[in-house]
Amino acid sequence: MADHPVDEKLPPLKMATTGLQHVAAMYAGVVAPPLIVGAAIGLTATELTFLTGACLFTAGLATFLQTLGIWKIGARLPFVNGVTFAGVAPMTAIVASTEDKSDALPIIFGAVIVAGLLGFIAAPFFSKAIRFFPPVVTGTVITLIGISLLPVAFGWAQGASPEADDFGSATNLGLAAITLVIVLLLRRFTRGFVKQIAVLLGLVAGTLIAIPFGVTDFGPVADASVVGFPTPFHFGAPQFQLAAILSMCVVMVVSMTESTADMLALGEIVDRKADEKTIAAGLRADTLGSAVSPLFNGFMCSAFAQNIGLVAMTRIRSRYVVAAGGGFLVLMGLCPMAASLIAVVPRPVLGGAGVVLFGSVAASGIQTLVRASLDKDNNVLIVAVSLAVGIIPIAAPEFYHSFPENAKIILDSGISTGCVAAVLLNLIFNHIGQGREAEEVTHPMEAGEEITEASRAAATP
């Protein structure tokens, strides 16, 4: 009996190139949190490089846990793990409240360790929520994941920094558009292996085209050292403060909610549905990876939704491909010069490829919604309201500005709020009082015609 595509082992060259695609898709998301937090602390350039390399290294370890698995740990799906962006706001808040900035990272690391261990214990209980995720919920959440990620691609397309003079320039947008067109042409007119690595080829081509425009910066390669190891507790032994621990526990709940939704989405895409056992194992990998990460100076780890788009687009479902990507992340953590090669890719080029990747996630969600019995009025309401709630942080970023900071950690995540709304509405409409059948959606004109026909029939002798 042939292996399921998820367990397929590809030839070495194909494994390496497709694994690199996953690294390219998630690299910016991994390095952004350490750069933001490090800048808030006031780390030197050398320390920032070290912190970034540590986060790449721990992302690779967490990805190994998730894809290869040990014991009951790891979903064993093509699932990339890395530093969660949900922790940036509370971590910068911890930095701001710490008088001696040299204590900020040890306090953050201590809080992440505790939150990770508590999450590991809670994983099997959290996974029991699987029965509240039918297609109407999972389809809505998958669609929200894609919609929530698209602004990231649009931001990349405009440039590296909103403060830069060329942010949103015609050159940057043009490079993004050219990269997008190259990826689409490769997907349309090539076959086999070349078609599957269209995103990677598009990134390479876009980077080369960007050179004459002065957008490509090779400085990081020249300045990076060849070998470097994330020495344990480089910034000091972890410190444990209650307020910091509580804030990171909130982030852990948000992270576990998003990971559950991501696993359900990925299970649909690779045709191996994520059951309660799989979700519990996946959450254990997330939380254990988070607990171990601070030992090597990394932050809280979580699933990367953007890589789900890559799986959906390429249809390469092998978890070993993603494990190969995890291997590249570990090597980048150990070799800063190798890490800097990915950093050479201009943000506009990443943005052009991101439109395809993240749009593919939203399209997968719509495919799932097709199977969600949308002929039932209740399900239409669930999708409509949940999408609206989930889109609030995108359409109106300041909508929750008057709420407490801890509440905004959850509310500012459209994936989390939309997921919670979909689960609650599904519970109310489809679980509580199940004796009443959901009504079918009927167009007002059709309803009128039915009433008229019924009246005529009743009046007929």
Summary of the structure (lengths in Angstrom):
residues: 461
radius of gyration: 23.2
end to end distance: 66.7
largest distance: 94.2
contacts: 1715
relative contact order: 0.20
helix: 73%
strand: 2%
